[in-house]
Amino acid sequence: MANVISDETIEYVGILAKLELSDAEKEEAKKDMGRMLDYIDMLNELDTDGVEPMSHVFAVNNVFREDVVTNGDEREQILKNAPEQKDGSFKVPKTVE
């Protein structure tokens, strides 16, 4: 385990995460963080020349349809249902004093 996490680092991370850790939890967290950093170091050793960067493991395709207006402007028909209208809009009673 090449990456050794200091007690100060664990204290700082605990403060940032708003966690109160017991001494045993701090020791376990130090081991876990060290293992994570070791794994990252191992991944950094991989030869990634010629590997195209990607945002997802699998190909992501847009599954949404195009946003196409199908009903058009039917304002006149809609306003036929209005009990009262004014300037091409529904006219409603005032509800706030």
NUDRENPA-179878 format. One record per residue (C-alpha): residue number from 1; residue in one letter; x, y, z. Coordinates in pm, 1 decimal, padded with zeros to 6 digits, always signed. Layout:
nr->NUM&rest->A&x->X&y->Y&z->Z
...
END
This chain:
nr->1&rest->M&x->+00000.0&y->+00000.0&z->+00000.0
nr->2&rest->A&x->+00196.0&y->+00296.6&z->-00132.2
nr->3&rest->N&x->-00059.4&y->+00563.9&z->-00048.8
nr->4&rest->V&x->-00065.7&y->+00640.7&z->+00320.8
nr->5&rest->I&x->-00343.1&y->+00871.0&z->+00438.4
nr->6&rest->S&x->-00262.2&y->+01097.7&z->+00732.8
nr->7&rest->D&x->-00483.0&y->+01152.1&z->+01035.1
nr->8&rest->E&x->-00514.5&y->+01519.6&z->+00934.7
nr->9&rest->T&x->-00652.0&y->+01419.8&z->+00594.3
nr->10&rest->I&x->-00914.1&y->+01195.6&z->+00753.2
nr->11&rest->E&x->-01009.0&y->+01473.1&z->+00996.4
nr->12&rest->Y&x->-01040.4&y->+01720.2&z->+00708.4
nr->13&rest->V&x->-01251.6&y->+01483.3&z->+00498.2
nr->14&rest->G&x->-01470.0&y->+01415.8&z->+00801.8
nr->15&rest->I&x->-01525.4&y->+01789.5&z->+00847.2
nr->16&rest->L&x->-01609.1&y->+01836.3&z->+00480.1
nr->17&rest->A&x->-01852.7&y->+01544.4&z->+00488.9
nr->18&rest->K&x->-01991.5&y->+01660.3&z->+00826.9
nr->19&rest->L&x->-01918.0&y->+01321.8&z->+00981.4
nr->20&rest->E&x->-01819.0&y->+01242.4&z->+01335.9
nr->21&rest->L&x->-01599.1&y->+00934.0&z->+01315.4
nr->22&rest->S&x->-01478.4&y->+00719.6&z->+01601.4
nr->23&rest->D&x->-01110.7&y->+00625.5&z->+01615.7
nr->24&rest->A&x->-01188.8&y->+00280.8&z->+01473.4
nr->25&rest->E&x->-01390.3&y->+00434.5&z->+01188.0
nr->26&rest->K&x->-01105.4&y->+00676.3&z->+01113.3
nr->27&rest->E&x->-00857.2&y->+00389.3&z->+01088.0
nr->28&rest->E&x->-01090.8&y->+00195.9&z->+00858.6
nr->29&rest->A&x->-01146.5&y->+00506.5&z->+00644.9
nr->30&rest->K&x->-00769.0&y->+00557.5&z->+00616.7
nr->31&rest->K&x->-00729.6&y->+00198.9&z->+00491.4
nr->32&rest->D&x->-01019.6&y->+00235.8&z->+00245.9
nr->33&rest->M&x->-00890.4&y->+00563.4&z->+00105.5
nr->34&rest->G&x->-00541.7&y->+00417.1&z->+00070.9
nr->35&rest->R&x->-00680.1&y->+00119.3&z->-00122.6
nr->36&rest->M&x->-00878.2&y->+00352.6&z->-00349.2
nr->37&rest->L&x->-00571.2&y->+00562.4&z->-00427.3
nr->38&rest->D&x->-00364.4&y->+00247.4&z->-00489.8
nr->39&rest->Y&x->-00626.7&y->+00130.2&z->-00738.1
nr->40&rest->I&x->-00621.0&y->+00467.1&z->-00914.3
nr->41&rest->D&x->-00240.8&y->+00444.3&z->-00935.3
nr->42&rest->M&x->-00277.5&y->+00098.5&z->-01089.7
nr->43&rest->L&x->-00522.9&y->+00234.0&z->-01347.8
nr->44&rest->N&x->-00283.2&y->+00517.8&z->-01430.5
nr->45&rest->E&x->-00024.8&y->+00257.0&z->-01534.6
nr->46&rest->L&x->-00248.5&y->+00129.4&z->-01815.9
nr->47&rest->D&x->-00152.0&y->+00213.0&z->-02173.7
nr->48&rest->T&x->-00442.6&y->+00415.9&z->-02309.9
nr->49&rest->D&x->-00277.5&y->+00535.9&z->-02630.9
nr->50&rest->G&x->-00522.4&y->+00507.6&z->-02916.9
nr->51&rest->V&x->-00822.7&y->+00471.3&z->-02685.3
nr->52&rest->E&x->-01088.0&y->+00727.4&z->-02766.6
nr->53&rest->P&x->-01225.3&y->+00912.9&z->-02462.1
nr->54&rest->M&x->-01591.2&y->+00842.5&z->-02389.8
nr->55&rest->S&x->-01853.8&y->+00963.4&z->-02149.9
nr->56&rest->H&x->-02034.4&y->+00627.9&z->-02119.7
nr->57&rest->V&x->-01930.8&y->+00265.7&z->-02137.0
nr->58&rest->F&x->-02204.9&y->+00189.4&z->-02387.1
nr->59&rest->A&x->-02302.5&y->+00392.6&z->-02689.7
nr->60&rest->V&x->-02570.6&y->+00644.0&z->-02597.8
nr->61&rest->N&x->-02828.6&y->+00741.6&z->-02855.7
nr->62&rest->N&x->-03094.5&y->+01006.8&z->-02823.7
nr->63&rest->V&x->-03423.2&y->+00822.4&z->-02785.1
nr->64&rest->F&x->-03641.7&y->+01130.5&z->-02792.0
nr->65&rest->R&x->-03844.8&y->+01222.8&z->-03095.9
nr->66&rest->E&x->-03811.6&y->+01555.6&z->-03267.2
nr->67&rest->D&x->-04028.5&y->+01827.3&z->-03116.9
nr->68&rest->V&x->-04267.6&y->+01896.0&z->-03402.1
nr->69&rest->V&x->-04581.9&y->+02107.9&z->-03370.4
nr->70&rest->T&x->-04873.8&y->+01906.6&z->-03506.4
nr->71&rest->N&x->-05180.8&y->+02100.8&z->-03400.0
nr->72&rest->G&x->-05074.9&y->+02449.6&z->-03511.5
nr->73&rest->D&x->-05243.8&y->+02771.3&z->-03406.8
nr->74&rest->E&x->-05604.9&y->+02696.2&z->-03313.5
nr->75&rest->R&x->-05660.1&y->+03007.1&z->-03103.8
nr->76&rest->E&x->-05995.8&y->+03091.0&z->-03259.8
nr->77&rest->Q&x->-06135.5&y->+02742.8&z->-03193.3
nr->78&rest->I&x->-06004.5&y->+02741.6&z->-02837.2
nr->79&rest->L&x->-06149.5&y->+03084.6&z->-02760.4
nr->80&rest->K&x->-06491.9&y->+02966.5&z->-02877.3
nr->81&rest->N&x->-06509.4&y->+02780.2&z->-02540.7
nr->82&rest->A&x->-06437.0&y->+03094.0&z->-02338.5
nr->83&rest->P&x->-06733.6&y->+03256.5&z->-02161.5
nr->84&rest->E&x->-06555.5&y->+03590.9&z->-02207.7
nr->85&rest->Q&x->-06250.4&y->+03691.0&z->-02407.7
nr->86&rest->K&x->-06039.8&y->+04000.9&z->-02445.2
nr->87&rest->D&x->-05756.5&y->+04070.7&z->-02692.4
nr->88&rest->G&x->-05735.7&y->+03706.8&z->-02802.2
nr->89&rest->S&x->-05716.9&y->+03566.3&z->-02445.7
nr->90&rest->F&x->-05951.1&y->+03422.8&z->-02186.0
nr->91&rest->K&x->-06098.9&y->+03688.9&z->-01958.6
nr->92&rest->V&x->-06143.7&y->+03570.7&z->-01600.5
nr->93&rest->P&x->-06268.0&y->+03739.6&z->-01284.8
nr->94&rest->K&x->-06011.9&y->+03909.4&z->-01062.1
nr->95&rest->T&x->-05913.0&y->+03676.5&z->-00776.3
nr->96&rest->V&x->-05663.1&y->+03890.7&z->-00583.8
nr->97&rest->E&x->-05737.8&y->+04219.7&z->-00410.6
END
